[in-house]
Amino acid sequence: MSVAPTPGPAADQLPPPDPADPLRTERAHLAASRTALRDMRHDAETLDIRDVTANWVNAEVLRGEIEQRIKSLADLVHTPLFFGRLDYRHALDADGESGTRFYIGRRHVHDAEGDPMVIDWRAPVSQPFYRASPSDPQGVELRRRFGYDGGELTAYEDEHLTHLTDEERARGAGTAAGSALLQREIERPRVGPMRDIVATIQPEQDAIVRSPLGTTLCVQGAPGTGKTAVGLHRVAFLLYAHRERLARSGTLVVGPNASFLRYIEQVLPALGELEVRQSTVAELVAHVEVRAADPSAVALLKGDARMAEVLRRAVRAGVRMPTEPLVLVRGSRTWRIPAHEIEELVRELLDRDIRYGAAGEALPQRIAHAVLVRMERSGEAPDDRVQAAVARSKPVKTLVRAVWPVVDPAKVVLRLLSDAAFLAEQASGVLSAEEQRLLLWEKPARGVGSAKWSAADAVLVDEARDLVERTPSLGHVVLDEAQDLSPMQYRAVGRRCSTGSATVLGDLAQGTTPWATDGWAQALTHLGKPEAAVSELTEGFRVPRQVIAYASRLLPSIAPELSEATSVREAAGSLEIRGVSSPEELAPLAVAACREALTHEGSVGLIAADGAIPELAAALAAAGLPHLAPGDETSAGRRLTLVAASLAKGLEYDYVVVAEPAGIVAGEPDLRTGLRRLYVALTRAVSGLTVVHHEPVPALLAEAG
């Protein structure tokens, strides 16, 4: 992240506004705003806190908050401070600054008197910038959008929402399709990581972004509809509206893989949010070392929600009913609690179905209370200290260890996967005998450390840990590419927001795992949020119309229940299909297509079946075309990325070359999953798509070739 050099023009050196030259006036306001932002940062850097804290601990906390404030006030070189302006119907004063004009930007900026120069896009007053339209102007007389080249303001575009001119009405002012600057911003070539979309948020996206903190939302979004950006911007909005609450409870973004997280990692910092954690599901459940991979059928079974019941039984399997009474000597008195009374206490805790560890901590207190009742009946007057002493006494501790032994979650899962008799007992009536045979390891491990755990096993261990001790809940979780999670993975994410809310993002048509969800209602139930509302985004802004129409030919086969995606963009010549007669010609053709794409501005992605990546990497090297791996940051000198189809989800490139669609389909265990993987690959393009092939393309696509 680059930061602008510190020196800037002083306020009295700024170019004066010029009513006859609106662009000069806006540039003057931009320069003044940058100066004000620099002054705000300087004020934060020079704060003296020596005499405002009671002790060094408070001083360190305050110092940390100030450091975060300083970081959030960084002026990014190529990031405009504001991208829009709202003028309301009320008359302006002589200077045109009566407070009815607001500049909308990525963060709040005020002058030395505290008057706002730029309004944060998340503030309520900014909402009409995204929602106002000619049919519902919301009091806005004029909406102005600004065009930039890097950080330099180069153009503006006006929309008179209450009194449209004939020219504005003809071009569809007030809509995405009617704004040339909006289209230009959407189509701007991509070099580097994913960027924010604050300048281009559309009304249906804004409604999701500004939804209340307590609401869990599921966004079903076709490729190019901006669902990932919407989820990230919702986090930024919630942190703005509920900063103190979320600072205490925490926020988390969960992505499908590390490459995806590297791609999106700069979006929130660019919006001034520096403290949001990002993770994959695998990282969330990393309690054991993953050293093996399950066959699809085994992974599918381990991800089944029925495993939660098997684990619940297994965790409690060690509980034993007492056969002997408790005998406790205190001073000259001996107290006896019969076995049947202790059994009642144990069964009550089992029936309440509370966490195993919490119940184990409650049992000695329950037993001690039973002793105190007898003491009181005999005329003694014990207090809480006596009860605590009884609960800690050796006879009580010995009894509790016998009837409610301590449980190690990983050892429980290890035993389930290694001990056929134990598994049969816990899975009785839940899993069939054949399913139990699938779960068992061929060679049982000696211990937790030496076991060859799989990714699905790690999720089971996480479930078992939660059965023993409650997983801490965060205030808000964003779950992206959610369609690929198993029911047990949904449960793992759901317990991280059990008392908070979530934003669930995905596309059923892009589900490419054997356990991919068939519907959002089922997925949200596993997440623990069955009441969540589902919103569907179908209008794309990033993927050209020809490309999305071509890829959508697969929808009747891979997701017939979904509406066909559309696009507001019309990019002529953005789709080309090229075939060759022999397999030896395919790699050279792909290289040539990449070389041609590199003549355009922006990033280029070459996507192919995982098994074809080594051959294509060698062909690119032989041709002198250096390439990056998915997630590596592109730059002006390195714009080509070679992408295995399994890693393409969530990424996008200006120009995409898809090599051998049939190979991508064949690389998956079944036709439906293969076609979904191909759908993902075809929809990564922002400006142009070239498909190269030797084998016939799938029949659903052939008529478009």
Rosetta blueprint (number, residue, H / E / L):
1 M L
2 S L
3 V E
4 A L
5 P L
6 T L
7 P L
8 G L
9 P L
10 A L
11 A H
12 D H
13 Q H
14 L L
15 P L
16 P L
17 P L
18 D L
19 P L
20 A L
21 D L
22 P H
23 L H
24 R H
25 T H
26 E H
27 R H
28 A H
29 H H
30 L H
31 A H
32 A H
33 S H
34 R H
35 T H
36 A H
37 L H
38 R H
39 D H
40 M H
41 R H
42 H H
43 D H
44 A H
45 E H
46 T L
47 L L
48 D L
49 I L
50 R L
51 D L
52 V L
53 T L
54 A L
55 N L
56 W H
57 V H
58 N H
59 A H
60 E H
61 V H
62 L H
63 R H
64 G H
65 E H
66 I H
67 E H
68 Q H
69 R H
70 I H
71 K H
72 S H
73 L L
74 A L
75 D L
76 L E
77 V L
78 H L
79 T L
80 P L
81 L L
82 F E
83 F E
84 G E
85 R E
86 L E
87 D E
88 Y E
89 R L
90 H L
91 A L
92 L L
93 D L
94 A L
95 D L
96 G L
97 E L
98 S L
99 G L
100 T L
101 R E
102 F E
103 Y E
104 I E
105 G E
106 R L
107 R L
108 H L
109 V E
110 H E
111 D L
112 A L
113 E L
114 G L
115 D L
116 P E
117 M E
118 V E
119 I E
120 D E
121 W L
122 R L
123 A L
124 P H
125 V H
126 S H
127 Q H
128 P H
129 F H
130 Y H
131 R H
132 A L
133 S E
134 P L
135 S L
136 D E
137 P L
138 Q L
139 G L
140 V E
141 E E
142 L E
143 R E
144 R E
145 R E
146 F E
147 G E
148 Y E
149 D E
150 G L
151 G L
152 E E
153 L E
154 T E
155 A E
156 Y E
157 E E
158 D E
159 E E
160 H E
161 L L
162 T L
163 H L
164 L L
165 T L
166 D H
167 E H
168 E H
169 R H
170 A H
171 R L
172 G L
173 A L
174 G L
175 T L
176 A L
177 A L
178 G L
179 S L
180 A H
181 L H
182 L H
183 Q H
184 R H
185 E H
186 I H
187 E H
188 R L
189 P L
190 R L
191 V L
192 G L
193 P L
194 M L
195 R L
196 D L
197 I L
198 V L
199 A L
200 T L
201 I L
202 Q L
203 P H
204 E H
205 Q H
206 D H
207 A H
208 I H
209 V H
210 R L
211 S L
212 P L
213 L L
214 G L
215 T L
216 T L
217 L E
218 C E
219 V E
220 Q E
221 G E
222 A L
223 P L
224 G L
225 T L
226 G L
227 K H
228 T H
229 A H
230 V H
231 G H
232 L H
233 H H
234 R H
235 V H
236 A H
237 F H
238 L H
239 L H
240 Y H
241 A H
242 H L
243 R H
244 E H
245 R H
246 L H
247 A H
248 R H
249 S H
250 G L
251 T E
252 L E
253 V E
254 V E
255 G E
256 P L
257 N L
258 A H
259 S H
260 F H
261 L H
262 R H
263 Y H
264 I H
265 E L
266 Q L
267 V H
268 L H
269 P H
270 A H
271 L L
272 G L
273 E L
274 L L
275 E L
276 V L
277 R E
278 Q E
279 S E
280 T E
281 V H
282 A H
283 E H
284 L H
285 V L
286 A L
287 H L
288 V L
289 E L
290 V E
291 R E
292 A E
293 A L
294 D L
295 P L
296 S H
297 A H
298 V H
299 A H
300 L H
301 L H
302 K H
303 G L
304 D L
305 A L
306 R H
307 M H
308 A H
309 E H
310 V H
311 L H
312 R H
313 R H
314 A H
315 V H
316 R H
317 A L
318 G L
319 V L
320 R L
321 M L
322 P L
323 T L
324 E L
325 P L
326 L E
327 V E
328 L E
329 V E
330 R E
331 G L
332 S L
333 R E
334 T E
335 W E
336 R E
337 I E
338 P L
339 A H
340 H H
341 E H
342 I H
343 E H
344 E H
345 L H
346 V H
347 R H
348 E H
349 L H
350 L H
351 D H
352 R H
353 D L
354 I L
355 R L
356 Y H
357 G H
358 A H
359 A H
360 G H
361 E H
362 A H
363 L H
364 P H
365 Q H
366 R H
367 I H
368 A H
369 H H
370 A H
371 V H
372 L H
373 V H
374 R H
375 M H
376 E H
377 R H
378 S L
379 G L
380 E L
381 A L
382 P L
383 D L
384 D H
385 R H
386 V H
387 Q H
388 A H
389 A H
390 V H
391 A H
392 R H
393 S L
394 K H
395 P H
396 V H
397 K H
398 T H
399 L H
400 V H
401 R H
402 A H
403 V H
404 W L
405 P L
406 V L
407 V L
408 D L
409 P H
410 A H
411 K H
412 V H
413 V H
414 L H
415 R H
416 L H
417 L H
418 S H
419 D L
420 A H
421 A H
422 F H
423 L H
424 A H
425 E H
426 Q H
427 A H
428 S L
429 G L
430 V L
431 L L
432 S L
433 A H
434 E H
435 E H
436 Q H
437 R H
438 L H
439 L H
440 L L
441 W L
442 E L
443 K L
444 P L
445 A L
446 R L
447 G L
448 V L
449 G L
450 S L
451 A L
452 K L
453 W E
454 S E
455 A H
456 A H
457 D H
458 A H
459 V H
460 L H
461 V H
462 D H
463 E H
464 A H
465 R H
466 D H
467 L H
468 V H
469 E L
470 R L
471 T L
472 P L
473 S L
474 L L
475 G L
476 H E
477 V E
478 V E
479 L E
480 D L
481 E L
482 A H
483 Q H
484 D H
485 L L
486 S L
487 P H
488 M H
489 Q H
490 Y H
491 R H
492 A H
493 V H
494 G H
495 R H
496 R H
497 C H
498 S L
499 T L
500 G L
501 S E
502 A E
503 T E
504 V E
505 L E
506 G E
507 D L
508 L H
509 A H
510 Q H
511 G L
512 T L
513 T L
514 P L
515 W L
516 A L
517 T L
518 D L
519 G L
520 W H
521 A H
522 Q H
523 A H
524 L H
525 T H
526 H H
527 L H
528 G L
529 K L
530 P L
531 E L
532 A L
533 A E
534 V E
535 S E
536 E E
537 L E
538 T L
539 E E
540 G E
541 F L
542 R L
543 V L
544 P L
545 R H
546 Q H
547 V H
548 I H
549 A H
550 Y H
551 A H
552 S H
553 R H
554 L H
555 L H
556 P H
557 S H
558 I H
559 A L
560 P L
561 E L
562 L L
563 S L
564 E L
565 A L
566 T E
567 S E
568 V L
569 R L
570 E L
571 A L
572 A L
573 G L
574 S L
575 L E
576 E E
577 I E
578 R E
579 G E
580 V L
581 S L
582 S L
583 P H
584 E H
585 E H
586 L H
587 A H
588 P H
589 L H
590 A H
591 V H
592 A H
593 A H
594 C H
595 R H
596 E H
597 A H
598 L L
599 T L
600 H L
601 E L
602 G L
603 S L
604 V E
605 G E
606 L E
607 I E
608 A E
609 A L
610 D H
611 G H
612 A H
613 I H
614 P H
615 E H
616 L H
617 A H
618 A H
619 A H
620 L H
621 A H
622 A H
623 A L
624 G L
625 L L
626 P L
627 H L
628 L E
629 A L
630 P L
631 G L
632 D L
633 E L
634 T L
635 S L
636 A L
637 G L
638 R L
639 R L
640 L E
641 T E
642 L E
643 V E
644 A E
645 A H
646 S H
647 L H
648 A L
649 K L
650 G L
651 L L
652 E L
653 Y E
654 D E
655 Y E
656 V E
657 V E
658 V E
659 A E
660 E L
661 P H
662 A H
663 G H
664 I H
665 V H
666 A H
667 G L
668 E L
669 P L
670 D L
671 L H
672 R H
673 T H
674 G H
675 L H
676 R H
677 R H
678 L H
679 Y H
680 V H
681 A H
682 L H
683 T L
684 R L
685 A E
686 V E
687 S E
688 G E
689 L E
690 T E
691 V E
692 V E
693 H E
694 H L
695 E L
696 P L
697 V L
698 P L
699 A H
700 L H
701 L H
702 A H
703 E L
704 A L
705 G L
